[in-house]
Amino acid sequence: MAGQEFGYHLGLPRALSGLPLSPLVPGYGRLAADQHAAGLRHLGEVLGAAPAGLRVLDGLYVPDGPRGRRRVDGPFLDRLAQGPGPCAPLATKLAALHRRDPRAPRRVVLYQLIGLLQDQPASRRPRAAAELGVHPDETAGLVAAAALRPFLDRRARDAAESLADAGELRRLHRLRALLDRLPPDSGDREVAALRAWLAERLAAVDGHLRAGRRAEDEGERESAGDAYLNALREAADDHRALRGLVRVHRPESGRRPLLHADLRPDHVELSWQDRDDAPGGWRLLRLCRTDRGRPVVRGVPGADPTAAGTVADEDAPLGAKVRYVALPLRDGRVAGPPLVSRQLLVAPEVGQPVLTDGPGRIHCTWRRPRKAGDVTVEQTEPGPSGARLTLRPDGFTATGLPAGRHAFRVVCHYRGPGGAPVSSPGLRVTGTVHPWPDPVRTLTARPDGAAVRFAWTGARDAGVRLVVWPGQAPAPGTELRTRDLPPPLDWPGRSDAPCPPPGTCAEVAAVAVLGARALAGPAVAVEAVHPVPGLTAERLPDGQARVTLDWPDGAGQLAVTWTAPDGTEGTGGTESGGAHTLTAHAYRRGGLRLPVGPRAVRIRAATVPRMAGAVVVVPETAETLLPPDTAIRYELLRPQRRLLRRGPALLRVSLAAPGVSGELPEFVCVARSGDLRPNSPADGTTVLRVSGADLARHGTVERELPASACPAPYRLRGFLLGEHAVSVRLEEPSPASLVVR
């Protein structure tokens, strides 16, 4: 219609009659995403044509001077890419696009502008074209182009923008499906050429497939493989050619395939090596069928392309039988025959099973597959034994087992693609129950002088090892290995009565041992305290005794007791005995005094144990015997008058000693004339002697003083003589009462 056609508005003899139905640019999706991320409505805004306006109808131009214009070519885009600003990365991509196809930038910009105008109502399109930065001279022509080119909905636009990618990847069947979404007669000559090229290539693919089937039917596997390979090179997404290659190249029975597919608890692990003729890039495909039997081909995520080595497929459908194909690539196209794995049921078994035995028991742990719905276990060998199986998410425990070898079958259960239950083939695990010792039931210990005697119950037909654990002792009944036990108790002495060294504080445990296996038993605390050296005692007045000793190393407190020589004890502070706890600080500050009373006492000192409830061993007992408080008194008895005469003077000697035993010293009385008292037994005249035996026998002895002992007046004084004199106290009367006139 004159005046309405697109070419009429151009006013040029070679006006464009075909409008772009598709950008036909590989990677257009990434390019458009970068454009939207930069905040641009269309890629023409990268060129900086505003405000004078962008020309697109008869070529891609930007303003140059007041009236001139400049074509957007390679040098222009290169300078734009090297300039500042956020659009420089997009200009770089446009420059690369221009080098590949000089017409591509204009085609992309025109495609985007027409799409933006078609999204607007017809009445608003002229204004929208101006707002998009189109030159005023071309606004009407662009509006006519938007009305002339077929409208594309969202599905059709996605197809149009994906044509180039599908063609570049040689995905011909996808390309055909995309073209079927577009209008059949759009006037776009390049899209029409693409349709013709596609029909020609698909016809070639069908020819290769027919040749492959004929060769396969005739048993020519190599020729069939070449034909299927040629078909796959033409159409990378032709599943018929792929299945033909799989049939021809699948691994023979009994031979290990070059593409290994191993089932792991959470994925399928694929491993292979580069061939001599392989370029190094590979495409991995997974082949399976739906629950309705329809074949499905999927690429392994993250493996297109990939290098040879190891790849994990974490999306393999549970319960399905899958096969994997590795296609060697060169420049994105298949470059040689594929590597084909064996068919594999995606029903993983439990991973890393570890079996340990105990008394009549096998304990198994495993790594459960993440997608397993259930795990069951059954005992298969040696047959029904009355064993009790207890299942846990991470394993099982079988109890009541006799000694010997036992086998179990572990099966994982899944839901298949159609919801039907699918079971794994099952994993056979074996373990051996070894003979275990009878445990030690009780352990007791008692001190025996410097030794400690141990006794226990249990451990029938097993050895018992006494040990000291270096850290926290295991609980009784803990299952152990003999090689992991600490060394046996190394205290000197006999094995049943070892002597712990002074200062020992230890938890001694009994372990039942049978061969390589052991069971932890109970423990008792044993402490061997340090002896107290240098213990001596001397009496003080008023029933006190001063105790001296050498404080033992490492001792915090000492327990001091005193008892009667016959061993009877009393409470602290009584005459019959007592006890006192002494700290090192208190002893060093004030010494030690004890209220022992006048009687003979036996004083003992021992280190206070540090472990509560421990069996205490005292290697040596520190003790000393303090004699009773023995005293000898004497006094002068004045003579009485008898018929105008005085009788002889008497000297009374008395023994004051509670429960005295043993020998006593001799008492000697010495006289000296004058006013001075005798200073020693030799300082004067001996006037009286009383033996210790007489004092012990009579208790009190009275003797007359000689009439002519020495010239009067004289003074008397008593002394104690003999080896026992230091242990007996002499109580003297007043010196004035010992003067004889």
VEXBA-911212 format. One line per 10 residues: number of its first residue (from 1); their letters; for each residue x, y, z of C-alpha. Coordinates in Angstrom, 2 decimals, decimal comma. Layout:
// VEXBA-911212
NUM) a) X Y Z; ...
// end
This chain:
// VEXBA-911212
1) magqefgyhl) 0,00 0,00 0,00; 1,62 3,27 -1,26; 2,82 5,50 1,54; 2,50 2,79 4,19; 5,22 0,36 3,18; 8,43 0,34 5,09; 10,58 1,13 2,02; 8,46 4,16 1,17; 9,56 5,91 4,33; 13,21 5,28 3,59
11) glpralsglp) 13,06 7,15 0,27; 15,99 5,12 -1,04; 16,28 3,06 -4,22; 17,59 0,08 -2,21; 15,19 0,32 0,68; 15,22 -2,61 3,09; 12,26 -4,84 2,39; 13,06 -7,67 4,92; 12,97 -6,97 8,66; 14,98 -9,03 11,27
21) lsplvpgygr) 12,80 -11,67 12,86; 15,78 -12,88 14,95; 19,08 -11,27 15,99; 20,89 -14,46 14,78; 23,80 -13,66 17,10; 25,49 -16,45 19,10; 25,54 -15,62 22,80; 22,72 -13,11 22,44; 21,28 -14,12 25,82; 24,48 -13,15 27,67
31) laadqhaagl) 24,76 -9,94 25,65; 21,19 -8,91 26,49; 21,73 -9,76 30,18; 24,80 -7,48 30,31; 22,80 -4,74 28,56; 19,98 -4,91 31,12; 22,50 -5,01 33,98; 23,96 -1,73 32,62; 20,46 -0,18 32,68; 20,18 0,21 28,88
41) rhlgevlgaa) 16,90 -0,19 26,98; 18,66 -1,27 23,78; 22,24 -1,71 22,60; 22,01 1,42 20,41; 22,39 3,50 23,60; 25,95 2,21 23,89; 26,87 4,27 20,79; 26,19 7,64 22,41; 23,94 8,98 19,62; 21,67 11,09 21,87
51) paglrvldgl) 20,44 13,76 21,66; 20,89 14,17 17,87; 19,47 10,72 17,23; 20,46 7,23 16,05; 19,91 6,10 12,46; 19,20 2,39 11,86; 17,07 2,01 8,70; 19,66 2,07 5,93; 22,65 1,35 8,12; 23,84 2,04 11,68
61) yvpdgprgrr) 24,89 5,71 12,01; 25,55 8,17 14,80; 25,64 11,99 14,48; 28,91 13,59 13,43; 28,90 17,39 13,58; 25,88 19,67 13,12; 24,59 17,91 10,00; 26,88 14,99 9,34; 26,68 11,40 10,39; 29,19 8,58 10,94
71) rvdgpfldrl) 28,79 4,90 10,23; 29,26 2,58 13,16; 32,14 0,39 12,00; 35,02 -1,52 13,54; 37,37 1,42 14,31; 34,52 3,39 15,83; 33,55 0,51 18,14; 37,19 -0,14 19,09; 37,66 3,49 20,17; 34,41 3,33 22,11
81) aqgpgpcapl) 35,56 0,17 23,86; 38,80 1,86 24,97; 37,05 4,90 26,38; 35,85 5,52 29,92; 32,38 4,87 31,20; 30,25 1,89 32,18; 29,35 1,06 28,56; 32,91 0,25 27,51; 32,53 -3,53 28,19; 29,41 -3,63 26,01
91) atklaalhrr) 31,20 -1,70 23,27; 33,94 -4,34 23,40; 31,37 -7,06 22,78; 29,80 -5,09 19,92; 33,26 -4,69 18,36; 33,82 -8,46 18,55; 30,36 -8,96 17,03; 31,22 -6,58 14,15; 34,47 -8,43 13,41; 32,54 -11,66 13,11
101) dpraprrvvl) 29,70 -10,18 11,00; 29,70 -6,45 10,08; 25,91 -6,52 9,67; 25,28 -8,04 13,10; 25,32 -4,83 15,27; 22,71 -3,12 13,06; 20,59 -6,28 12,96; 20,65 -6,57 16,78; 19,78 -2,89 17,36; 16,99 -2,95 14,78
111) yqligllqdq) 15,59 -6,18 16,25; 15,53 -4,68 19,75; 13,97 -1,38 18,64; 11,16 -3,13 16,72; 10,48 -5,35 19,74; 10,29 -2,35 22,07; 7,87 -0,54 19,73; 5,68 -3,64 19,33; 5,29 -3,70 23,13; 3,61 -0,26 22,92
121) pasrrpraaa) 0,11 0,57 21,63; 0,11 1,67 17,96; -0,89 5,21 18,87; 2,06 5,70 21,14; 4,76 4,19 18,94; 5,93 7,44 17,24; 6,51 9,06 20,59; 8,14 5,90 21,93; 10,54 5,82 18,95; 11,63 9,37 19,74
131) elgvhpdeta) 12,10 8,52 23,39; 14,29 5,56 22,41; 16,74 7,97 20,72; 15,85 7,35 17,06; 16,64 10,19 14,64; 13,51 12,20 13,78; 13,98 11,46 10,06; 13,64 7,71 10,74; 10,93 7,68 13,37; 8,07 7,13 10,90
141) glvaaaalrp) 9,99 4,42 9,03; 10,75 2,56 12,25; 7,10 2,76 13,31; 6,12 1,31 9,90; 8,71 -1,47 10,37; 7,17 -2,36 13,75; 3,76 -2,61 12,08; 5,07 -4,65 9,15; 7,16 -7,29 10,96; 5,14 -10,12 12,54
151) fldrrardaa) 4,53 -9,69 16,27; 6,42 -12,16 18,52; 5,06 -13,23 21,86; 7,41 -14,16 24,72; 7,75 -17,80 23,63; 8,47 -16,82 20,03; 11,01 -14,19 21,13; 12,85 -16,76 23,24; 12,98 -19,03 20,22; 14,17 -16,24 17,90
161) esladagelr) 16,93 -15,24 20,31; 18,12 -18,86 20,71; 18,43 -19,76 16,99; 22,08 -18,78 16,63; 23,17 -20,70 19,75; 21,39 -23,85 18,61; 22,91 -23,57 15,14; 26,42 -22,96 16,45; 26,20 -26,01 18,72; 24,87 -28,06 15,79
171) rlhrlralld) 21,76 -28,89 17,75; 19,69 -29,27 14,63; 16,63 -30,84 16,20; 16,38 -28,06 18,73; 16,90 -25,55 15,91; 13,99 -27,09 14,02; 11,79 -26,89 17,13; 12,73 -23,21 17,59; 11,98 -22,36 13,96; 8,60 -24,05 14,28
181) rlppdsgdre) 7,69 -21,45 16,92; 8,28 -18,57 14,48; 5,97 -17,35 11,68; 6,70 -19,41 8,52; 6,75 -16,41 6,14; 8,25 -13,42 7,91; 10,16 -11,82 5,06; 13,50 -12,28 6,90; 15,77 -13,66 4,19; 18,42 -14,86 6,67
191) vaalrawlae) 15,88 -16,83 8,68; 14,59 -18,30 5,43; 18,13 -19,26 4,47; 18,53 -20,86 7,88; 15,41 -22,95 7,26; 16,77 -24,15 3,93; 20,17 -24,97 5,40; 18,50 -26,88 8,23; 16,41 -29,00 5,86; 19,53 -29,88 3,89
201) rlaavdghlr) 21,48 -30,88 7,02; 18,64 -32,96 8,45; 18,38 -34,78 5,16; 22,10 -35,56 5,37; 21,60 -36,80 8,93; 18,85 -39,15 7,81; 21,13 -40,46 5,08; 23,91 -41,23 7,59; 21,43 -42,95 9,90; 20,13 -45,17 7,10
211) agrraedege) 23,67 -46,09 6,17; 24,47 -46,88 9,77; 21,45 -49,13 10,19; 22,30 -51,05 7,02; 25,87 -51,57 8,14; 24,73 -52,60 11,62; 22,28 -55,11 10,15; 25,11 -56,55 8,05; 27,40 -56,85 11,08; 29,76 -54,09 9,92
221) resagdayln) 30,19 -52,47 13,32; 33,05 -50,20 12,29; 31,20 -48,86 9,24; 28,03 -48,45 11,30; 29,98 -46,53 13,93; 31,43 -44,19 11,28; 27,97 -43,53 9,83; 26,42 -42,83 13,24; 29,38 -40,63 14,11; 28,88 -38,60 10,89
231) alreaaddhr) 25,21 -38,18 11,77; 26,10 -36,98 15,30; 28,64 -34,55 13,90; 25,90 -33,07 11,72; 23,31 -33,01 14,52; 24,84 -33,00 18,00; 21,41 -33,60 19,55; 20,35 -36,53 17,38; 19,49 -39,21 19,89; 19,09 -41,85 17,17
241) alrglvrvhr) 22,72 -41,44 16,16; 23,79 -41,42 19,83; 21,94 -44,65 20,59; 23,46 -46,22 17,47; 26,94 -45,28 18,69; 26,15 -46,74 22,10; 25,05 -50,02 20,52; 28,19 -50,22 18,43; 30,69 -49,13 21,10; 29,22 -50,43 24,34
251) pesgrrpllh) 31,76 -52,49 26,32; 31,97 -56,19 25,79; 31,15 -58,56 28,61; 34,14 -59,38 30,79; 36,19 -56,34 29,72; 36,58 -53,22 31,81; 35,09 -50,23 29,99; 37,23 -47,19 29,23; 34,58 -45,01 30,86; 34,19 -46,18 34,45
261) adlrpdhvel) 30,91 -45,44 36,24; 31,06 -46,21 39,95; 28,11 -45,76 42,28; 28,84 -43,79 45,44; 26,46 -43,12 48,36; 25,53 -39,65 47,07; 26,55 -39,60 43,39; 27,82 -41,50 40,40; 31,58 -41,14 39,92; 32,78 -41,14 36,30
271) swqdrddapg) 36,44 -41,55 35,42; 38,28 -41,94 32,13; 41,53 -41,01 30,41; 42,35 -39,11 27,22; 42,94 -41,24 24,16; 45,88 -40,70 21,86; 43,63 -39,21 19,18; 41,41 -37,21 21,57; 41,86 -33,43 21,61; 41,30 -33,16 25,37
281) gwrllrlcrt) 37,75 -31,80 25,56; 34,83 -34,11 26,38; 31,06 -33,96 26,62; 29,40 -36,28 29,14; 25,87 -37,53 28,50; 23,56 -39,61 30,65; 21,16 -42,05 28,95; 18,14 -43,47 30,77; 14,43 -44,11 30,38; 11,43 -42,63 32,11
291) drgrpvvrgv) 8,96 -44,74 34,07; 6,98 -45,03 30,84; 9,96 -46,30 28,87; 10,71 -43,11 26,93; 14,46 -42,64 26,30; 15,97 -39,52 27,84; 19,39 -38,00 27,13; 20,77 -35,42 29,54; 24,12 -33,77 29,85; 25,99 -34,24 33,14
301) pgadptaagt) 25,85 -30,86 34,94; 29,16 -29,05 34,88; 30,71 -31,47 32,37; 30,09 -29,83 28,97; 32,85 -29,61 28,01; 35,25 -31,04 30,56; 38,72 -32,51 30,70; 39,38 -36,20 31,19; 39,70 -37,30 34,79; 36,98 -37,71 37,40
311) vadedaplga) 33,50 -36,15 37,36; 30,64 -36,59 39,84; 27,06 -36,80 38,62; 24,94 -35,78 41,60; 21,67 -35,56 39,64; 21,38 -39,16 38,43; 17,71 -40,23 38,81; 17,24 -42,61 41,73; 16,01 -46,05 40,86; 16,74 -45,66 37,14
321) kvryvalplr) 19,15 -47,66 35,01; 21,60 -45,26 33,42; 24,45 -45,44 30,97; 27,06 -42,75 30,35; 28,70 -41,64 27,12; 31,85 -39,49 26,84; 32,14 -37,74 23,45; 35,51 -36,30 22,41; 35,19 -32,73 21,12; 37,09 -30,47 18,77
331) dgrvagpplv) 35,85 -26,92 18,29; 32,62 -27,92 20,01; 31,87 -30,79 17,62; 32,23 -34,53 18,10; 35,74 -35,51 16,98; 35,77 -39,29 17,33; 34,03 -42,43 18,61; 32,62 -42,20 22,14; 33,52 -43,97 25,35; 30,55 -45,92 26,69
341) srqllvapev) 30,06 -47,14 30,28; 28,19 -50,17 31,47; 24,57 -49,81 32,47; 24,20 -48,90 36,11; 21,26 -49,02 38,54; 21,21 -45,77 40,51; 20,48 -47,33 43,89; 23,56 -46,59 46,03; 24,68 -48,92 48,76; 25,79 -47,73 52,17
351) gqpvltdgpg) 29,31 -46,38 52,15; 32,37 -47,09 54,26; 30,99 -49,94 56,40; 33,16 -50,59 59,47; 32,54 -53,67 61,65; 33,87 -54,12 65,18; 33,17 -56,99 67,51; 32,43 -57,20 71,20; 31,42 -59,94 73,61; 28,85 -61,88 71,57
361) rihctwrrpr) 28,22 -58,81 69,45; 29,05 -57,15 66,13; 28,74 -53,38 65,79; 28,59 -51,86 62,30; 28,70 -48,22 61,24; 28,27 -46,86 57,72; 27,71 -43,74 55,71; 24,04 -43,75 54,78; 23,15 -42,49 51,27; 21,53 -39,08 51,53
371) kagdvtveqt) 18,49 -40,05 49,44; 17,87 -43,53 50,82; 14,35 -43,92 52,19; 15,13 -46,98 54,31; 17,95 -49,44 55,03; 17,35 -53,09 55,98; 19,78 -55,72 57,27; 19,53 -59,50 57,36; 22,00 -62,08 58,60; 23,00 -64,50 55,85
381) epgpsgarlt) 25,79 -66,57 57,43; 26,16 -68,93 59,15; 22,36 -69,08 59,07; 19,63 -68,54 61,67; 21,37 -68,06 65,01; 18,82 -66,25 67,12; 20,76 -63,02 66,80; 19,00 -59,78 67,67; 19,46 -56,93 65,19; 19,11 -53,32 66,27
391) lrpdgftatg) 19,10 -50,80 63,40; 20,28 -47,20 63,66; 20,47 -44,47 61,00; 24,25 -44,91 60,87; 24,51 -48,69 61,27; 23,33 -51,72 63,22; 24,24 -53,87 66,19; 23,81 -57,65 66,25; 23,84 -59,29 69,70; 23,60 -62,85 70,92
401) lpagrhafrv) 26,19 -64,09 68,42; 28,44 -67,08 69,04; 32,15 -66,77 68,39; 32,99 -67,13 64,71; 32,43 -65,50 61,34; 29,11 -63,81 60,52; 27,84 -62,23 57,28; 25,06 -59,68 56,75; 23,31 -58,25 53,70; 22,59 -54,51 53,79
411) vchyrgpgga) 19,99 -53,22 51,31; 19,02 -49,58 50,64; 15,49 -48,78 49,49; 14,46 -45,87 47,24; 11,51 -44,51 45,32; 12,01 -44,84 41,57; 11,19 -42,19 38,92; 7,53 -43,30 38,82; 7,23 -43,68 42,60; 7,65 -47,47 42,56
421) pvsspglrvt) 9,96 -48,91 45,27; 13,46 -49,78 44,11; 16,00 -51,74 46,16; 19,76 -51,72 45,81; 21,45 -55,01 44,89; 22,64 -55,28 48,48; 26,04 -55,06 50,12; 27,56 -58,08 51,89; 29,51 -57,25 55,03; 31,30 -59,80 57,21
431) gtvhpwpdpv) 32,71 -59,71 60,69; 34,18 -62,12 63,22; 33,14 -62,42 66,85; 36,26 -63,27 68,87; 36,38 -64,81 72,36; 36,26 -62,05 74,99; 37,33 -62,31 78,63; 34,96 -62,48 81,58; 35,08 -59,00 83,18; 36,57 -58,21 86,58
441) rtltarpdga) 33,57 -57,76 88,87; 35,13 -56,23 91,98; 38,57 -55,01 93,03; 39,67 -54,44 96,63; 42,95 -53,38 98,21; 44,28 -53,33 101,77; 47,57 -52,07 103,18; 50,08 -54,63 104,46; 52,96 -52,70 105,96; 54,73 -50,96 103,14
451) avrfawtgar) 52,84 -53,05 100,57; 49,26 -53,16 99,35; 47,43 -56,41 98,70; 44,92 -56,55 95,84; 42,05 -59,01 95,48; 39,37 -59,32 92,81; 36,43 -61,37 91,68; 35,44 -62,37 88,14; 37,80 -62,69 85,15; 37,18 -66,43 84,92
461) dagvrlvvwp) 39,64 -68,10 82,51; 41,27 -64,72 81,79; 44,34 -62,88 82,92; 44,10 -59,81 85,13; 46,43 -56,90 84,57; 46,76 -54,13 87,16; 47,37 -50,82 85,38; 47,43 -47,10 86,03; 45,70 -45,22 83,19; 47,60 -42,11 82,02
471) gqapapgtel) 44,38 -40,07 81,72; 40,72 -40,64 82,47; 40,16 -44,32 83,21; 37,60 -46,01 80,93; 34,36 -47,10 82,53; 34,17 -50,72 83,72; 33,12 -52,99 80,88; 34,70 -50,84 78,16; 35,97 -53,01 75,32; 39,67 -52,56 74,64
481) rtrdlpppld) 42,53 -54,00 72,64; 45,44 -55,45 74,57; 47,93 -53,51 72,44; 46,35 -50,26 73,62; 46,65 -51,01 77,35; 49,19 -49,16 79,50; 52,08 -51,26 80,86; 51,41 -53,43 83,93; 51,92 -51,97 87,39; 55,69 -51,68 87,93
491) wpgrsdapcp) 55,82 -51,16 91,72; 58,51 -53,23 93,46; 57,56 -56,31 95,43; 55,43 -59,33 94,64; 52,71 -59,10 92,02; 49,97 -59,69 94,60; 51,53 -57,33 97,15; 53,47 -54,55 95,42; 55,06 -51,75 97,39; 54,09 -48,30 96,07
501) ppgtcaevaa) 56,95 -45,78 96,32; 56,42 -43,06 98,94; 54,51 -40,14 97,45; 52,45 -42,37 95,10; 48,86 -41,25 94,40; 47,28 -43,52 91,80; 44,03 -45,07 90,62; 44,90 -48,72 90,14; 42,50 -50,48 87,73; 42,05 -54,15 86,98
511) vavlgarala) 41,73 -55,18 83,32; 40,62 -58,64 82,21; 42,80 -59,81 79,29; 42,21 -62,67 76,87; 44,53 -62,71 73,88; 44,25 -59,49 71,89; 41,06 -58,35 73,65; 40,46 -56,86 77,06; 37,69 -55,45 79,22; 38,17 -52,51 81,56
521) gpavaveavh) 37,39 -53,23 85,21; 36,93 -51,31 88,47; 39,65 -49,24 90,10; 40,76 -48,38 93,63; 42,70 -45,36 94,84; 46,06 -46,07 96,46; 48,25 -43,52 98,20; 51,66 -44,16 99,75; 52,45 -41,29 102,09; 55,93 -40,01 102,89
531) pvpgltaerl) 57,40 -41,08 106,28; 58,03 -38,45 108,98; 61,74 -38,42 109,90; 63,44 -37,07 113,03; 60,54 -37,40 115,49; 61,54 -36,59 119,09; 59,67 -35,39 122,19; 60,58 -33,84 125,55; 58,45 -33,05 128,57; 57,55 -29,56 129,64
541) pdgqarvtld) 55,96 -28,41 132,89; 52,19 -28,72 133,40; 51,81 -31,95 131,45; 52,99 -30,53 128,08; 55,38 -32,15 125,63; 57,43 -30,43 122,91; 57,54 -32,44 119,68; 60,17 -31,84 116,98; 60,36 -33,48 113,54; 61,63 -33,00 109,97
551) wpdgagqlav) 58,74 -32,00 107,72; 58,46 -34,52 104,83; 58,63 -33,26 101,23; 55,31 -32,71 99,51; 53,23 -33,19 102,66; 50,40 -30,75 103,26; 49,29 -31,94 106,69; 50,47 -34,34 109,39; 48,32 -36,34 111,79; 49,95 -36,57 115,26
561) twtapdgteg) 48,52 -38,98 117,85; 49,54 -39,92 121,36; 48,40 -43,01 123,21; 49,21 -44,96 126,31; 52,06 -47,42 125,87; 49,55 -50,28 125,88; 47,87 -48,79 122,77; 44,67 -47,33 124,26; 43,58 -44,08 122,65; 41,44 -41,25 123,73
571) tggtesggah) 40,18 -37,99 122,29; 42,36 -34,95 121,92; 43,35 -33,25 125,14; 42,76 -36,18 127,58; 45,39 -37,84 129,69; 44,83 -41,22 128,04; 45,59 -40,04 124,50; 44,58 -37,73 121,66; 45,06 -36,62 118,08; 46,08 -33,40 116,36
581) tltahayrrg) 46,25 -32,33 112,69; 49,20 -30,10 111,91; 49,86 -27,93 108,87; 53,31 -27,04 107,63; 52,70 -23,33 108,14; 51,56 -23,76 111,73; 54,52 -26,00 112,59; 57,11 -23,67 111,13; 55,54 -20,70 112,90; 55,06 -22,09 116,41
591) glrlpvgpra) 56,32 -25,65 116,63; 54,18 -28,37 118,22; 53,16 -28,83 121,85; 50,87 -31,60 123,00; 48,85 -31,92 126,26; 50,08 -35,43 127,07; 49,60 -35,38 130,86; 51,93 -36,96 133,41; 51,66 -40,58 132,25; 53,85 -42,32 129,74
601) vriraatvpr) 52,65 -41,86 126,13; 53,59 -43,15 122,70; 53,65 -40,33 120,10; 53,16 -41,13 116,41; 53,22 -38,84 113,34; 52,02 -39,69 109,83; 51,36 -37,76 106,60; 47,67 -37,01 105,99; 46,55 -38,61 102,66; 45,56 -36,29 99,81
611) magavvvvpe) 43,09 -38,67 98,10; 39,76 -39,06 99,85; 38,75 -42,68 100,27; 42,14 -43,99 99,16; 43,84 -47,07 100,56; 46,72 -45,50 102,52; 50,10 -47,20 102,77; 52,62 -45,87 105,29; 56,07 -47,26 104,45; 57,58 -46,42 107,90
621) taetllppdt) 55,82 -45,45 111,14; 57,34 -42,47 112,96; 56,91 -42,84 116,74; 58,66 -42,11 120,03; 57,95 -43,20 123,64; 57,73 -40,39 126,17; 58,23 -41,70 129,77; 55,80 -40,66 132,53; 56,35 -37,45 134,47; 58,47 -39,02 137,36
631) airyellrpq) 59,42 -36,78 140,31; 61,45 -37,35 143,51; 60,68 -35,07 146,46; 62,67 -34,65 149,65; 62,17 -32,62 152,86; 63,87 -32,17 156,21; 61,85 -33,26 159,25; 62,79 -31,34 162,40; 63,48 -33,44 165,54; 61,01 -33,33 168,45
641) rrllrrgpal) 62,06 -32,54 172,02; 62,34 -35,49 174,37; 62,97 -34,76 178,06; 64,94 -31,61 177,42; 66,73 -33,23 174,49; 66,20 -33,05 170,74; 65,93 -36,23 168,74; 67,88 -36,81 165,48; 66,84 -34,91 162,28; 65,12 -36,99 159,58
651) lrvslaapgv) 65,24 -36,62 155,79; 62,15 -37,91 153,96; 62,56 -38,90 150,29; 59,33 -39,63 148,29; 58,64 -40,90 144,78; 55,83 -39,26 142,72; 55,42 -41,22 139,48; 52,10 -42,48 137,97; 52,63 -45,99 136,63; 56,41 -45,84 136,79
661) sgelpefvcv) 58,30 -48,75 135,37; 61,95 -49,37 134,88; 64,93 -48,19 136,90; 65,20 -44,98 138,95; 68,26 -42,85 139,71; 70,02 -42,80 143,11; 69,22 -39,94 145,51; 72,19 -38,30 147,30; 72,02 -35,60 149,98; 75,09 -33,36 150,47
671) arsgdlrpns) 75,80 -31,00 153,46; 77,99 -27,87 153,43; 78,86 -25,60 156,38; 78,30 -21,92 156,09; 75,77 -19,87 154,15; 76,26 -21,33 150,69; 74,35 -24,31 149,28; 76,21 -27,15 147,64; 76,45 -26,77 143,86; 77,10 -30,43 142,99
681) padgttvlrv) 77,25 -33,82 144,65; 80,98 -33,28 145,18; 80,58 -29,80 146,71; 80,19 -30,90 150,35; 79,85 -33,92 152,60; 77,57 -36,78 151,58; 75,20 -37,37 154,50; 72,61 -39,69 152,91; 72,14 -42,09 149,97; 68,88 -43,71 148,88
691) sgadlarhgt) 68,97 -46,19 146,00; 66,48 -46,13 143,15; 65,43 -49,67 143,94; 64,44 -48,65 147,54; 62,40 -45,75 146,18; 60,69 -47,93 143,59; 59,96 -50,56 146,25; 58,86 -48,36 149,19; 57,80 -45,14 147,52; 58,84 -43,12 150,62
701) verelpasac) 62,05 -43,54 152,60; 62,92 -41,68 155,86; 66,52 -41,66 157,10; 68,23 -40,02 160,11; 70,95 -37,54 159,41; 74,30 -38,23 161,04; 74,79 -36,28 164,28; 78,22 -35,01 163,27; 77,81 -34,62 159,54; 79,75 -31,31 159,56
711) papyrlrgfl) 80,08 -28,26 161,78; 76,74 -26,59 162,34; 75,13 -24,66 161,02; 75,16 -26,34 157,59; 72,94 -26,48 154,53; 71,55 -29,56 152,78; 70,86 -30,19 149,07; 69,75 -33,30 147,20; 70,95 -34,56 143,83; 70,00 -37,42 141,47
721) lgehavsvrl) 72,76 -39,65 140,18; 72,90 -42,33 137,49; 71,95 -42,84 133,84; 68,25 -42,33 134,52; 68,69 -38,99 136,27; 67,76 -36,95 133,21; 64,35 -38,62 132,92; 63,33 -37,91 136,52; 62,43 -34,52 137,87; 63,75 -33,54 141,34
731) eepspaslvv) 61,33 -31,40 143,37; 63,25 -29,40 145,96; 61,80 -27,69 149,03; 62,63 -24,12 150,02; 66,37 -23,66 150,65; 65,55 -22,07 154,06; 63,92 -25,30 155,22; 67,16 -27,24 154,57; 69,34 -25,40 157,13; 70,47 -27,45 160,14
741) r) 71,64 -25,52 163,19
// end
